[in-house]
């Protein structure tokens, strides 16, 4: 995904990659309610994504999504995570090993090279409204969350300067023994390790290790974009089945490690959250 509200988290070759797009250019002020549209856009219904092997292309002036769906388009349009949307029944994902019940699409779009993140989200919202008759409203509900706060003994997080990771580079948060922050610079021929990490990378790593069971809400009072040099290490658990990939730690082990090493506490609780509730939306887009 080009933009995300959470830390950009992916898993490539069994290595957790926390992407860092740190050189965001400031955009000029825009009218709050101004609507933007793609210069041209094509949406085609696919029978299945099963044989689609092409990758997403997200460039300054064009987008190619060889296999997408309404869930993905809604999250792109609002910069939201899946838990922040109240989905209609037919847009709930299938169970483990089961195909999703909703259609897949192929999307191609072009836009001005100067398009900002906010304008791109507006373009996706216009696409949803015009091609899928999408409507939504805001709704506040209590949801289960992991709350990240400061432990009673106090935070051990040491603020430091931004190490200025080169634009487009991410951070690999694994080494041969476990997950580690600060991480290695992606693509560095010398396996360069950064001297610091932003808090959002820690939040993203904890979310991944907790299997994204619930969203993590930052209640530490620390700047989520601020950089810290307090080291964190979570060793790989012993795998009962070596062929099943790297297992994630037990939640209690992770929670204990975060509190002991960083002076932060993770607690499961409920909190009111403003969600996007989907009203009418069509399965099939109007013709191109």
N, C-alpha and C positions, 0 to 999 in steps of 0.2 A: 504494500500500500504506500502511496506517495506521502500521505500525511496521516498521523494517528494521534489520538489524545493520550494514549498510553505510551510507554517506552517501546520503541520498535523492536519487536522480539521475533526471532525466527530460529529455526533449527536446520542447520546445513551440515551434512556428514557427521551427525551426532554431536555437533558443536553448537552451543548456544551463541548466537550473535546478537548483541544489543547494538543496533545501528544508531549512529549519532549524526544527524544532519544539523551541524552547528553554525553554519554560516548563512543563516536566513537573512535575506535582504529586507530592509524595512520598506513597506509599501505606502503609497500616498493615501491620504484620507479619502474614504468613499462614503457616499450616502448610505445610511444604515439599511434602507429598504430597497436599494437598487437591485434589479434583477439582471442576471447575465445569462447568455445562451451560447452554446457551441456554435462556431461558424458553420460547421456541417457535422452531422452525426448519423451513423447507421447502427441499427440494433436488429439482429437476426436471431430467431429462436433456433436452438440446437436440439437435436434429438437426444444427444448425450454428450457429456464432456469426456467420456471414457477414453477416446482416442486422441483427444487434443493434447499435443505435446509442446505447442508454442508457448513462449513466456510473455508476460505482460510487458508492454512498452509504455513508459511514462516519460515523455519528453516535453520540452518547453512549449512546443506548438502542436503536439498530437498525442493521442492516447490510443493504444490498442489493447483490448482485453479479449483474448481469444476464447476464454471461458469464464463467464461471470454469472451472477444471479441477482435477484432483487435484494437479498440480504446485503450482499457486497455493495450494491449501488446505494442503498439507503445509508450504510455506514460511511461511505465516501461522501455522500451529500451532506451529512451532518457532523463529520469528524467524530463519530461515536463508536463505542464498543458495542458488541452484541447485547450485553446485559442492560444497556441504556435504552433499549427499544422494546416496547411491548408488541410482540409479533402476533399477527393473526395465526390461527391454528395451522393453516396450510403452509405457512412459512417457517414452521418449526423444523429443525433438521431431523433427519432420520436417525435411528438408533445405531449403535456400533455395528459396523459391517453392512448397514442397510443404506440403499441409495436415498438421497434427499427427495422429498415428494414434490419439490417446486422445480419449475423449468430452468434451464440454463440458456444463456445468451452469448452472442459474439458482438462486441461493441467496438466501433471505430469512430474516432472523433478528432476534429481539428479545432484549434483556437488560437488567438494571438499569442505570440511568443512572450509578451509582457504579462500574461495572465498570472494573477496572484493566487495564493492558496484560498483566500476568501472568495474570490471570483470563481475559481474552479468548483468550489463547493456549491455556489449559487448555480453554476451551469448544470451540475448533476441534479440539483433540486428542480430546475426547470425541465430537464429531461424526464424526471419521474412524473411531474405534473402533466406534461404535455403528451407523453407517449404511454404512460401507465395509469393516467387519471389518479395519481397518488395524492392523498390528503392525510394530514396528521394534526395532532394537537399535543400540548404538553400536559403531563399528569404527574403529580407527586405521589410516590408510594414509599413505604418502608421496605428496604431490601437488605439482605444479608451481605455484609462486607467484612473484609479483614482490615482493621484499623491499625495503621502504623503510627505509633506515638513514641514519646520519650519514656524510658523506664524510670522507676522511682529513684534509682541510683544516679540518674542523669545521663545525658547524651555524651558519647565519646567521639562524635563526628567533628573532625577538624576542617574548617573551611580553608580553601586555598584558591589559587588563581587558575583560571581556565587554561589548560595546556595547549589550546588552539589545535585540536585535531584537524588535519587537512579535510577540506570539504569533500563529501562523498565517502570518506573512510568511516568504518565502524569500529566497534571494539569487540574482540572475541573474549568471552568471559570464562573460558575453560582452559585448563592445562592438563597434563597427563594424570593428575591426581584428583582433580575436582574443579569446582567452580570458584573463580577468583576475581576479585575487584581490588585495585584497578586491573583492567584487562590488557590484552595485546592489541596493537594496531593491526587491523585487517590489511593483508597484502604487504606487510613490512618484511623485506627480505632478511632482516636481522632479528625478527621476532621482538621488535621494540615493545616494551611495556610502558604504558602511560603512568604518570606519577599521581594521577587523580581520576575521579569519575564523578559524573553528575548524579544527584540523588535519584533522578528518574530512572537511571540504569539499575540502581539497587532495587527500586520498586518493580521494574520490569523483570529482573532476575528472580525476585521473591515470588512474583505472580507466576512465572514459569515453573519454579520449583514446587509451588503449591498447586500446580496443574490447572491454573486459572479457574479454580473451583468457585471463587467469589472475587469480585473486584477488590483492589487494595486502595484504600483512601488514606492519603497523607495528612495526618494530624500532628506532625512533629513540630510545626511552626518553622521548619527549615525550608529554604528556597528550593523547589523541585528542580530548578535549572542550575542551582549553585553547585560548585565543584568541591569535592572533599577528598582527603588523602588517607583517611583511616582505612587500613586494609581489611578485607573480609575474605574468608576462605571457608568453603563448604565441601568436605571430601565426598567423593563418589561412594555411595553405599555398595556393599558387596552384592553382586548380582547372583541371584539364585539360579538364573538361566542365562549363561553368557551369550547365547544367541538372541536374546530378546532386547538387546540394546542397553543403554545406560539407565539404570533405575533412578528415580527421583527420591530424595530423602523423605523420611517420615516427617509430617508437619511439625510434630513436637521437637524433633531434632533441629530443624531449620529455625523455629521460633527461639529455641534455646541459644543457638549459635548467634543469631542476630542480636539478642539481648546481651550476651556475654561479650561479644567482640565490638559491637557498635553502640551499646547503651540505648537501643531502640526496642520497643515491645510491639509484637503483633498480636492482636486480640480479635476474635470473631465477635461481631456485634451486629446490630441493625441500625440503619440510618436512613432518614428521609432523603430521597433522591428525585430529581426532576427527570422524568423519562419521556421518550418520544412515543406516543401512542398512535399506531397506524389506523386510519379510518379506511374508506374504500380504496382499493388498489386492484388493478387488473393484472391477471397472469400473463396475458399476451399483449405486447406493445402494438400500437397502431403502426401501419405500414410506413416504410421509409419514403 
